[in-house]
Structures are given as structure tokens and as C-alpha cells.
Amino acid sequence: MSDAIKSPRSRRASLAVLSSGLLMTIIDGNIVTVAMPAIQSDLGFSAPGLAWVVNAYLIAYGGLLLLVGRLGDLVGRKRMFVSGLAVFTAASALCGVATDQGLLIAARAVQGVGGAMTSAVVLGMLVALFPEPREQAKAIAVFSAVGAAGGALGTFLGGALTETLSWHWIFLINLPIGAVALVAAVRVLGDDRGTGLSGGADYPGAALITGALMLTVYTIVSSAGHGTPTTLALAALSLALYTAFAVRQARTARPLLRLRVFRSRTLTGANAVQILMIAGMFGFQYIGALYFQRVLGYGELKTGFAFLPAPISIGVLMLGLSARLIGRFGPYRSLLAGLVLITGGLALLGRLPADGSYVVDVLPSMMLLGAGFAAAMPAVTGLAMSGAREEDAGLASGLFNTTQVVGGSLGLAVLTTLAASRTESLLADGDQVVAATADGYRLAFWVATGIAAAGLALAATLLRPERGTTAAETATAGQEQTEPQHREPTST
């Protein structure tokens, strides 16, 4: 770490650069959702084909996060971050000029590669910049607030650009952001050498884990289009690849993924909780957009405006209160409080009527979800990253981002499938389209409530601090759990 990065001003500048990289990928993930009908109409996608505009990105992104996170530890996290920005920006340009289905899907896959390279190492760089627990909590709160702002901005821009210009501009908007972030990253971020490829370049292991993760994401996102036997067969193949990877990592002299990181109950538990929390929240984002458009009859721009209160409240609360709550009560209690609010907000959405009012039926739930996410996300992030050593920070960052993708993909697949099945059943019984659609969404929200409640129970069980541990000590307790009786050489 360079001396410049040690100064508060340089660290704040670095936080701004890292946050801008996150902002671009978050905007892209949200901006596409609102523009999907326009893309389908312009390029002539079938309904199954249109899903690959999202799936191509998710498979590449989710499949590579763990690998590039570890490679960031080996070749240098700044190098990985800057390269990712360049790849993502170039792929955004290709998406923006695409005039046929094949080019758009291929460019979206390359975007996923760049997004993985950028996102996987960010948290590792962040915890290295801010090692002191209170400063780290503030930095994570700012980082998470930027992510929430990106969600709001993406949804809003998706509607505004699609209605006023064309869907091509939802990708072209990344070019100025990416160019500025790339120049700033080169100039501001401190150089880090990494441990070298000889410290963990397990290429067969890399092939196994990348294949396993890509197949997992593919199995989840395409489950609605496959029959149960095919889905089970793909899941079994994924499990076989994970098993082969684990066996190799236990036996090879230079593993890509040191399995010792999973000895940390804090790291493992936080990632498991995040899968469930993100699954429920992603269901709100996607199903909520469909409710606004298909039940309440909102257009793209009005849908974008309708979502604004949630991410705005998340950003304000994260910047103003999250770090203070974590500092006073500890990440464990903050996480539990947030999950309680998220569960309550999703439960309220489970009663949305077909003739619902935005102010009466939607807005209260949205504010509960915003407050809950503002409390829970920085807390679970801090817990997950506290369970890794410095030399494994890139790997832990990649793992954390991977579980986000798995949780979002799983929630999307399960909730949309259940909603569609419920709606089709009611339509077959003669119900009106809007009423049947609303009933399907209510079922999805009730299932999302159960998923969030399961995350709450898991957090209460797995992440409870040791008796007598103070709030400040909880934030760093996870790292102590990973320390062995003797120190291993960092070159291995």
C-alpha cells in the first residue's frame, strides 16, 4: 500500500473511485430491467430469448467472481479493477450499438466479465484502505449507499432514456462514467503488487470452480424453461464440479481457494444469510416493477419514479445512521434489526390488491424495506469481510459478490416461476387478467417473506457473538477465527 493511500484525503479519493466502479455496474444491472419490453420489440426477441439479455450477463458475472477475486490477490487488485473497468466500458459500447440479438447477447456476456473483474476486488481494497473498525464501518456504509443510489438511478434512467431516446442509451450512458472512473483509478488508487501467480495459480481448480459457478447460475436462471429432470441433472453436475474442486483444493500445494477461509463461522454465516436476504429483496425489485406496470398500469418512467423512495431512504440512512448503529450496537444486532424490518416490509407487500394505491399499499412497505436494508447490508458486509485475512481479502470479496449473484438469481427464478404458475392457474379458472396477475405477485411476496424470515433465523443462530464480546470487538472477531495455531507462509 502506497504512502499516499495512508492519508485520509487519499483514502477518501480512493473510496470515491471504488464507489464509482460499483455505481456503473449497479446502474447497468437495474437499467436493463425497465427497458426489456423495448429491446424485445426492436430486435424481435422471443420471450425465452429475451431472458438471455439478462442471463448472459449473470452467468459470466457470477461464474467468474470467485476466480477473479483470487486472481486480484495474486496479480494486484488495482490491476484487476482497472482492467475490469476497461472491459466493462468497451462492452457497454458494443451493447449500445447492437442491432441484432447475437451481438447484444455476446456483448452482455463480455460486460459480465468486466463487471466481475471490477466488483470482485472492491471490498478487499476497501477493508485494506480502512482497517480500523469504526472507519471501516463508515466506508462500507458509504459504499453500500452508493450501491443503493445506483439502484434508484438505474431504474429511473432506464425508464427516462428508453422513453425519451431509445434503449441503446441505457448502455451508452456507461461510457462517460467508465471513462472518468478509469482515469481516476489509474491516478488515485495505490499500487499493490499481489503475491504473484506462483502463489496460487491453480488452473485446473480455476476451471472447475468457474465451470461450477457458471453452471449453477445457468441452472437457476433457466430453470423455468427446463423440466424438473433436466434441472435436477444440471444441479447434480454442478454439485459434482464443486466436489471435485474441493478435493483438488485440499490436495494441491498451491490452491486457488484456501479452504481455511470457510472455518470462519462469521464469514460462512454472513454469506449464507446474504443469499437469503438478497433473494427476498431482489424479488421486491423485480416483482414490484411488474406490479407497477402490469397491475397499476404505470409506464417505464413512472415506474422509475415509483421506486425512488426506497433507494433514497437506503442511501440517507446508510450515510447518516448505519455506521453509528454498528458502532454502538455491533453488526450482529444491526443485522437482526434490519432483517426484521425487511421481513415485515415483504409481509405487507403480500396483501397488495389488484386496485391498490401507491401511497397506501406500496409506500409503507417500501420505507420498511429501505430502512431494513440500510441496517442489514453494511452489517452483513462487515461481518463477511472480517472473517478473512489480508492476503485472502480479494477472495473473500469475490465470494461475497458471488453469493449476491446466487441469491438474486435464485430469488428471481423461484419467485417469478411461482407468480407465473399461480396466475396461469387462476386464468384457467376464469379469473380476470389483472386480478390473477396481482394474486400471483402476492404469492411471490409471501414466499419472499418466508425467505427473509429464514435469513433472520440463520443470522440469529450462526452469527451470535461469543458471550462477553463487545460491539466493537464483534466487527473483528471473524478474522481471529480464521487464524490457525501457526502462521502459514503468505507465498502459499
C-alpha positions in Angstrom: 0.0 0.0 0.0 1.5 3.3 -1.0 2.1 6.1 1.5 -0.4 8.3 -0.4 -3.2 6.0 0.4 -2.5 6.2 4.1 -3.5 9.9 4.2 -7.2 10.5 5.0 -7.7 12.6 1.8 -6.2 9.9 -0.4 -8.3 7.2 1.2 -11.5 9.3 0.6 -10.5 9.8 -3.0 -9.9 6.1 -3.4 -13.3 5.3 -1.8 -14.9 7.6 -4.4 -13.2 5.8 -7.2 -14.1 2.4 -6.0 -17.7 3.5 -5.4 -17.9 4.9 -9.0 -17.0 1.4 -10.3 -19.7 -0.1 -8.2 -22.1 2.6 -9.4 -21.6 1.8 -13.0 -22.3 -2.0 -12.6 -25.3 -1.4 -10.3 -26.8 1.1 -12.7 -26.4 -1.4 -15.5 -28.0 -4.2 -13.6 -31.1 -2.1 -12.9 -31.4 -0.1 -16.0 -31.9 -3.2 -18.3 -35.0 -4.4 -16.4 -37.2 -1.5 -17.3 -36.0 -1.4 -21.0 -36.7 -5.1 -21.7 -40.0 -4.7 -23.5 -38.5 -2.1 -25.8 -35.5 -4.3 -26.5 -37.8 -7.2 -27.3 -39.9 -5.1 -29.7 -36.9 -3.6 -31.5 -34.8 -6.7 -32.0 -37.6 -9.3 -32.3 -36.7 -11.4 -29.3 -38.9 -14.3 -28.3 -39.8 -14.4 -24.6 -37.2 -17.2 -23.8 -34.7 -15.4 -26.0 -35.2 -12.1 -24.2 -34.2 -13.7 -20.9 -30.7 -14.2 -22.3 -30.1 -10.4 -22.3 -30.0 -10.8 -18.5 -28.8 -14.4 -18.3 -25.7 -13.9 -20.4 -24.5 -11.2 -18.0 -25.4 -13.1 -14.9 -23.7 -16.3 -15.9 -20.4 -14.6 -16.9 -20.5 -12.3 -13.8 -21.5 -14.9 -11.3 -19.2 -17.6 -12.7 -16.1 -15.5 -12.7 -16.4 -13.6 -9.4 -14.6 -16.1 -7.2 -11.8 -16.7 -9.8 -11.0 -13.0 -10.5 -11.3 -12.2 -6.8 -8.5 -14.7 -6.1 -6.5 -13.5 -9.1 -6.8 -10.0 -7.8 -4.9 -11.2 -4.6 -2.2 -12.7 -6.9 -1.7 -10.1 -9.6 -2.8 -7.0 -7.7 -6.3 -5.7 -7.0 -5.7 -2.3 -8.6 -4.6 -4.0 -11.9 -7.7 -6.2 -11.8 -10.1 -3.3 -11.0 -8.7 -1.1 -13.8 -8.8 -3.9 -16.3 -12.4 -4.6 -15.4 -13.4 -1.0 -15.9 -11.8 -1.0 -19.4 -13.5 -4.3 -20.4 -16.9 -3.2 -19.0 -16.9 0.1 -20.7 -15.9 -1.3 -24.1 -18.6 -4.0 -23.8 -21.1 -1.3 -22.9 -20.3 0.5 -26.2 -20.9 -2.8 -28.1 -24.2 -3.2 -26.4 -25.2 0.3 -27.2 -24.6 -0.1 -31.0 -26.0 -3.7 -31.2 -28.5 -4.1 -34.0 -29.1 -7.9 -33.7 -29.8 -10.4 -31.0 -26.5 -12.3 -31.2 -24.3 -9.2 -30.8 -26.3 -7.9 -27.9 -26.2 -11.2 -26.0 -22.4 -11.6 -26.7 -21.7 -8.1 -25.6 -23.7 -8.6 -22.4 -21.6 -11.7 -21.6 -18.4 -9.6 -22.0 -20.0 -7.0 -19.8 -20.4 -9.7 -17.2 -16.7 -10.5 -17.4 -15.8 -6.8 -16.9 -18.3 -6.4 -14.1 -16.8 -9.5 -12.3 -13.3 -8.1 -12.6 -14.4 -4.8 -11.2 -16.6 -5.9 -8.4 -14.7 -8.9 -7.1 -11.8 -7.0 -5.7 -13.6 -3.8 -4.5 -14.4 -4.9 -0.9 -10.9 -6.3 -0.5 -9.4 -2.9 -1.4 -11.9 -1.2 0.8 -11.0 -3.1 4.0 -7.3 -2.6 3.3 -7.8 1.1 3.0 -9.9 1.4 6.2 -8.5 -1.3 8.7 -9.9 0.5 11.8 -13.3 -0.9 12.6 -15.2 2.4 13.0 -13.7 3.9 9.9 -14.3 0.7 8.0 -18.0 0.7 9.1 -18.3 4.3 7.8 -16.6 3.4 4.5 -18.8 0.3 4.0 -21.9 2.4 4.7 -20.9 4.9 2.1 -20.1 2.2 -0.4 -23.5 0.5 0.2 -25.3 3.8 -0.1 -23.7 4.3 -3.5 -25.0 0.9 -4.4 -28.5 1.8 -3.3 -28.2 5.1 -5.2 -27.2 3.1 -8.3 -30.3 1.0 -8.0 -32.5 4.1 -7.9 -30.6 5.8 -10.7 -30.6 2.7 -12.9 -34.4 2.2 -12.6 -35.1 5.9 -13.2 -32.6 6.2 -16.1 -33.9 3.0 -17.7 -37.4 4.5 -17.9 -36.3 8.0 -18.9 -33.8 7.1 -21.6 -36.0 4.4 -23.1 -39.0 6.7 -23.3 -37.2 9.9 -24.5 -34.4 8.4 -26.6 -34.0 4.7 -27.2 -32.9 1.6 -25.3 -29.5 1.9 -26.8 -28.7 4.8 -24.5 -29.2 2.6 -21.4 -25.8 1.1 -22.3 -24.1 4.2 -23.8 -24.7 6.1 -20.5 -21.9 3.8 -19.1 -19.3 5.3 -21.4 -18.7 8.7 -19.7 -18.9 7.1 -16.2 -16.5 4.4 -17.2 -14.0 6.8 -18.8 -13.9 9.1 -15.8 -13.6 6.1 -13.4 -10.8 4.6 -15.4 -8.7 7.7 -15.5 -9.3 8.4 -11.8 -8.5 4.8 -10.8 -5.1 4.9 -12.6 -4.2 8.2 -10.9 -5.7 7.8 -7.4 -5.5 4.1 -6.4 -2.3 2.9 -4.7 -0.3 0.2 -6.4 -0.3 -3.2 -4.9 1.9 -6.0 -6.2 -0.1 -9.0 -5.2 1.6 -12.2 -4.1 2.3 -13.4 -7.6 0.7 -16.0 -9.8 3.1 -18.6 -8.4 1.4 -18.2 -5.1 -1.9 -19.8 -6.2 -2.2 -20.2 -9.9 -4.2 -23.5 -9.8 -5.5 -23.5 -13.3 -7.3 -26.9 -13.2 -9.0 -25.7 -10.0 -9.9 -22.4 -11.6 -11.6 -24.3 -14.5 -13.5 -26.4 -12.0 -14.9 -23.6 -9.9 -15.6 -21.3 -12.8 -17.5 -24.1 -14.6 -19.4 -25.0 -11.4 -20.5 -21.4 -10.7 -21.5 -20.7 -14.3 -23.5 -23.9 -14.4 -25.1 -23.1 -11.1 -26.2 -19.6 -12.3 -27.4 -21.1 -15.6 -29.4 -23.8 -13.9 -31.1 -21.2 -11.7 -31.9 -18.7 -14.3 -33.1 -21.2 -16.9 -35.0 -23.5 -14.5 -38.3 -22.1 -15.7 -37.6 -23.2 -19.3 -36.4 -26.7 -18.4 -38.3 -29.7 -17.0 -37.6 -31.0 -13.5 -35.4 -33.9 -14.7 -33.2 -31.6 -16.7 -32.9 -29.1 -13.8 -32.0 -31.9 -11.3 -29.4 -33.3 -13.7 -27.8 -29.9 -14.1 -27.8 -29.4 -10.3 -26.2 -32.8 -9.8 -23.5 -31.9 -12.3 -22.9 -28.6 -10.5 -22.5 -30.4 -7.2 -20.0 -32.9 -8.8 -17.9 -30.0 -10.1 -17.9 -28.3 -6.6 -16.9 -31.6 -5.0 -14.1 -32.1 -7.5 -12.9 -28.6 -6.8 -13.0 -29.0 -3.0 -11.0 -32.3 -3.3 -8.4 -30.6 -5.5 -8.0 -27.6 -3.2 -7.5 -29.8 -0.2 -4.7 -31.7 -2.0 -2.9 -29.2 -4.2 0.2 -27.5 -2.9 -0.9 -24.1 -4.2 -4.7 -23.9 -4.0 -6.7 -21.2 -5.8 -9.0 -21.1 -2.8 -7.6 -21.8 0.7 -10.4 -23.8 2.3 -9.4 -22.5 5.7 -11.5 -19.3 5.0 -14.6 -21.4 5.5 -13.5 -22.3 9.0 -14.7 -18.8 10.0 -18.3 -19.1 11.2 -18.6 -15.4 10.7 -17.6 -15.4 7.0 -19.6 -18.5 6.1 -22.7 -17.5 8.1 -22.7 -13.9 6.7 -22.6 -15.2 3.1 -25.3 -17.7 3.8 -27.5 -15.0 5.3 -26.8 -12.7 2.4 -28.1 -15.3 -0.1 -31.5 -15.3 1.6 -31.6 -11.6 2.2 -30.8 -10.7 -1.4 -33.2 -13.3 -2.7 -36.1 -11.6 -0.9 -35.0 -8.1 -1.8 -34.4 -8.9 -5.4 -37.9 -10.3 -5.5 -39.3 -7.0 -4.3 -37.3 -5.1 -7.0 -38.3 -7.3 -10.0 -41.9 -8.3 -8.9 -42.5 -4.8 -7.8 -41.7 -3.4 -11.2 -44.0 -5.9 -12.8 -46.8 -5.0 -10.3 -46.5 -1.3 -11.2 -46.6 -1.9 -14.9 -49.0 -4.9 -15.3 -51.4 -4.2 -12.4 -51.3 -0.5 -11.7 -50.7 0.3 -15.4 -47.6 2.5 -14.9 -45.3 3.3 -17.8 -41.5 3.0 -17.7 -40.8 6.5 -16.4 -43.5 6.4 -13.8 -42.2 3.0 -12.6 -38.8 4.6 -12.2 -40.2 7.4 -10.1 -42.2 4.9 -8.0 -39.1 3.1 -6.9 -37.2 6.2 -5.9 -38.3 6.4 -2.2 -36.7 3.0 -1.3 -33.1 3.6 -2.5 -33.2 7.3 -1.4 -34.1 6.2 2.1 -31.5 3.5 2.0 -28.8 6.0 1.0 -29.8 8.6 3.5 -30.0 6.1 6.4 -26.7 4.3 5.4 -24.8 7.6 5.3 -26.4 9.0 8.4 -27.1 6.1 10.8 -25.7 2.7 9.8 -22.1 3.3 10.9 -23.3 4.7 14.2 -25.7 1.8 14.8 -23.0 -0.7 14.1 -20.5 1.2 16.3 -23.0 1.4 19.2 -24.8 -2.0 19.0 -22.5 -4.1 16.8 -23.0 -5.6 13.4 -24.9 -8.6 14.8 -27.7 -6.6 16.4 -27.9 -4.2 13.5 -28.2 -7.1 11.1 -31.0 -8.7 13.1 -32.9 -5.4 13.3 -32.6 -4.9 9.5 -33.8 -8.4 8.7 -36.8 -7.9 11.0 -37.8 -4.8 9.0 -37.2 -6.5 5.7 -39.4 -9.4 6.7 -42.1 -7.0 7.8 -41.9 -5.0 4.6 -42.3 -8.1 2.4 -45.2 -9.3 4.5 -47.0 -6.1 3.9 -46.5 -6.5 0.2 -48.2 -9.9 0.4 -51.5 -8.1 0.8 -51.3 -5.9 -2.3 -54.7 -5.7 -4.0 -55.4 -5.5 -7.7 -56.7 -2.0 -7.3 -54.0 -0.9 -4.9 -53.0 2.6 -4.1 -49.3 3.5 -4.3 -49.3 5.8 -1.2 -51.5 3.5 1.0 -50.4 0.0 -0.1 -46.9 0.3 -1.5 -45.1 3.2 0.1 -45.2 2.0 3.7 -43.7 -1.4 2.7 -41.1 0.4 0.6 -39.9 2.5 3.5 -39.7 -0.5 5.8 -37.6 -2.4 3.2 -35.4 0.7 2.7 -34.7 1.1 6.5 -34.1 -2.7 6.9 -31.7 -2.9 4.0 -29.8 0.2 5.2 -29.3 -1.5 8.6 -28.6 -5.0 7.3 -26.4 -4.6 4.3 -23.4 -2.7 5.9 -23.6 -5.1 8.9 -23.5 -8.3 6.8 -20.8 -6.9 4.6 -18.6 -6.0 7.6 -19.2 -9.5 9.1 -18.3 -11.3 5.9 -15.1 -9.3 5.3 -14.0 -9.5 8.9 -13.7 -13.3 8.5 -10.8 -13.1 6.1 -7.1 -12.4 6.3 -5.4 -9.6 4.4 -4.0 -12.0 1.8 -7.4 -13.5 1.3 -9.3 -10.3 1.1 -9.8 -10.4 -2.6 -11.1 -14.0 -2.4 -13.5 -13.0 0.4 -14.7 -10.0 -1.7 -15.2 -12.3 -4.7 -17.1 -14.8 -2.6 -19.3 -12.1 -1.1 -20.2 -10.8 -4.5 -20.8 -14.4 -5.8 -23.3 -15.1 -3.0 -25.1 -11.8 -4.0 -25.5 -13.1 -7.6 -26.6 -16.6 -6.4 -29.1 -15.0 -4.0 -30.5 -12.7 -6.7 -30.7 -15.3 -9.4 -32.3 -17.8 -7.0 -34.9 -15.3 -5.8 -35.7 -14.2 -9.3 -36.1 -17.8 -10.6 -38.2 -19.1 -7.7 -40.5 -16.1 -7.2 -41.2 -15.4 -10.9 -41.9 -19.1 -11.5 -44.3 -19.2 -8.6 -46.1 -16.0 -9.6 -46.5 -17.1 -13.2 -47.8 -20.6 -12.2 -50.3 -19.0 -9.8 -51.5 -16.5 -12.4 -51.9 -19.2 -15.1 -53.9 -21.4 -12.7 -56.3 -18.6 -11.9 -56.7 -17.6 -15.5 -57.6 -21.2 -16.4 -60.3 -21.0 -13.7 -61.8 -17.9 -15.4 -60.3 -15.0 -13.3 -59.7 -11.6 -14.8 -56.2 -10.9 -16.0 -55.3 -8.1 -13.6 -56.8 -9.9 -10.6 -55.0 -13.1 -11.5 -51.7 -11.3 -12.0 -52.0 -9.5 -8.7 -52.7 -12.7 -6.9 -49.6 -14.3 -8.4 -47.5 -11.4 -7.2 -49.0 -11.7 -3.7 -47.9 -15.3 -3.6 -44.4 -14.3 -4.7 -44.2 -11.7 -1.9 -45.3 -14.2 0.8 -42.7 -16.6 -0.3 -40.1 -13.8 -0.3 -41.3 -13.1 3.3 -40.5 -16.7 4.2 -37.1 -16.5 2.6 -36.2 -13.3 4.6 -37.5 -14.9 7.8 -35.2 -17.9 7.2 -32.3 -15.4 6.8 -33.3 -13.8 10.1 -33.3 -17.2 11.8 -30.0 -18.2 10.3 -28.4 -14.9 11.3 -29.6 -15.3 14.9 -28.2 -18.8 15.1 -24.9 -18.6 13.2 -23.7 -15.1 13.8 -24.4 -14.7 17.5 -21.2 -13.3 19.1 -19.4 -15.0 21.9 -20.7 -14.2 25.4 -19.0 -11.1 26.7 -17.9 -9.8 23.2 -18.3 -6.1 22.9 -19.9 -4.4 19.9 -16.5 -3.1 18.7 -14.9 -6.5 19.1 -17.6 -8.2 17.1 -16.5 -6.5 13.9 -13.1 -8.1 14.1 -13.9 -11.3 15.8 -14.4 -13.2 12.5 -10.8 -12.7 11.4 -9.5 -14.2 14.6 -11.5 -17.4 13.9 -9.5 -18.0 10.7 -6.1 -17.7 12.4 -4.5 -21.2 12.7 -2.3 -22.3 15.5 0.7 -21.4 13.4 1.1 -18.9 10.6 1.4 -20.3 7.1 3.8 -18.5 4.7 1.9 -15.9 2.7 3.5 -17.2 -0.6 1.5 -20.4 -0.3 
